[in-house]
Amino acid sequence: MDKKITSISKNKKAYFDYDIIQSYEAWIELKWYEVKAIRAWNTNLKWSYISLLNNEAFVKWMHVWFLQNIAAKKLLEPTRDRKIFIHRKTINYLSWKIKEAWFTVIPLELYTSWNLIKLKIWLCRWRKQYDKKQVLKERTLDKEAKIMMKKYYS
């Protein structure tokens, strides 16, 4: 049986800014109005990151814009810290890697798997400016090669 996976939000800037070391899947603790807002695609992961405190993991600065029909909007925080659930061994490994130089943990994608909302997180390393220029150069060369191949074979 195939899983029905629907991507809700992606951190596209992270593909350019970071080198992927390892990827993990985590569940996220949400309130009912956040679930409704996320299923309505009202979320952004652009500046969010994962914080590891006391053997618990939290996602910070994940924006969730609430629906128009919620009465007490002033009491709700769109960027509150949300707890994520991953294995204890994974949390210990990630906290050990973060203590090393240049490593960080960021959320990459928010998606639904059947009726569950999950978060894909990365252990990654920040790219230096010259690495980013090299990546851009490689992408343009690949794009030009594809265009030339398309012209040649069509």
C-alpha positions in Angstrom: 0.0 0.0 0.0 1.4 3.4 -1.0 1.6 6.2 1.5 -0.4 9.3 0.6 2.1 12.1 1.2 1.2 15.8 0.5 3.8 18.5 1.0 2.5 21.5 2.7 5.5 23.8 3.1 9.1 23.7 2.1 12.2 25.6 3.2 13.5 26.4 -0.3 16.2 28.8 1.0 17.8 25.9 3.0 18.6 24.0 -0.2 20.9 26.9 -1.2 22.3 27.9 2.2 23.1 24.5 3.7 24.9 21.2 2.9 22.8 18.2 3.9 24.5 15.7 6.3 21.5 13.6 7.4 17.7 13.7 7.2 15.2 12.7 9.9 11.4 12.5 10.2 9.6 13.9 13.3 6.1 14.4 14.6 5.1 17.8 15.7 2.8 18.8 18.6 0.1 21.2 17.4 -3.1 22.7 18.7 -6.4 22.2 16.9 -6.4 25.7 15.3 -2.8 25.2 14.1 -3.8 21.9 12.4 -6.6 23.7 10.6 -4.3 26.5 9.5 -1.6 24.1 8.3 -4.1 22.0 6.3 -5.2 25.3 4.7 -1.5 25.9 3.7 -1.0 28.9 6.0 2.5 28.2 7.2 6.1 29.2 6.5 9.4 27.5 7.4 11.9 30.1 6.0 13.6 31.3 9.2 12.8 28.4 11.5 15.3 26.2 13.3 15.4 23.3 15.8 16.5 23.9 19.4 17.5 21.0 21.6 17.0 21.7 25.3 17.0 19.1 28.2 16.7 16.1 25.8 13.7 17.7 24.1 13.5 19.2 20.6 11.5 22.3 19.7 11.0 24.0 16.4 11.3 27.8 16.7 10.1 30.6 14.4 7.8 28.4 12.4 5.1 30.8 11.3 1.5 29.5 11.3 -1.1 32.1 10.2 -4.4 31.5 11.8 -7.7 31.2 10.0 -10.0 34.3 9.9 -12.8 32.7 11.9 -10.9 32.2 15.2 -12.4 34.5 17.9 -9.4 35.1 20.2 -6.7 35.9 17.6 -4.9 38.3 19.9 -4.1 35.5 22.4 -2.6 33.3 19.7 1.1 33.4 18.8 2.0 32.6 15.2 5.7 31.9 16.0 5.4 30.0 19.3 7.8 27.1 20.1 6.4 23.8 19.1 7.6 20.5 20.5 8.7 17.8 18.0 9.0 14.1 18.8 12.0 12.1 17.7 13.9 9.2 19.3 16.0 10.0 22.4 19.1 8.5 20.8 18.6 10.8 17.8 18.3 13.9 20.1 21.5 12.9 21.9 23.3 12.4 18.6 22.0 15.7 17.2 23.0 17.7 20.3 26.5 16.1 20.2 26.8 17.1 16.5 25.6 20.7 17.2 28.4 21.1 19.7 30.9 20.5 16.9 31.7 23.4 14.7 29.3 24.6 11.9 26.5 22.1 12.4 22.9 23.0 12.8 19.5 21.4 12.7 16.7 23.0 10.6 13.2 21.9 9.4 13.1 21.3 5.7 9.5 20.3 4.9 6.1 20.1 6.6 3.9 17.4 5.1 1.0 15.1 5.8 1.4 11.4 5.7 -2.2 10.0 5.6 -3.8 12.1 8.3 -0.7 12.9 10.4 1.3 16.2 10.1 5.0 15.5 10.1 8.2 17.5 9.8 11.3 16.6 7.9 14.4 17.9 9.7 18.1 18.1 8.5 21.4 17.9 10.2 23.3 20.3 8.0 26.3 22.5 7.7 26.3 26.1 6.6 27.8 26.8 3.2 30.4 29.4 2.8 30.0 32.2 0.2 32.4 30.6 -2.3 30.6 27.3 -2.0 27.3 29.0 -2.9 29.0 30.6 -5.9 30.2 27.1 -7.0 26.7 25.7 -6.6 25.3 28.4 -8.8 27.9 27.9 -11.4 27.2 24.1 -11.5 23.5 24.7 -11.8 23.9 27.1 -14.7 26.3 24.6 -16.5 23.8 21.8 -16.0 20.9 23.9 -17.3 22.9 24.9 -20.4 23.9 21.3 -21.0 20.2 20.2 -20.8 19.2 23.0 -23.2 21.9 22.0 -25.7 20.9 18.3 -25.4 17.3 19.2 -26.0 18.2 21.2 -29.2 20.5 18.5 -30.4 18.0 15.6 -30.0 14.9 17.4 -31.1 
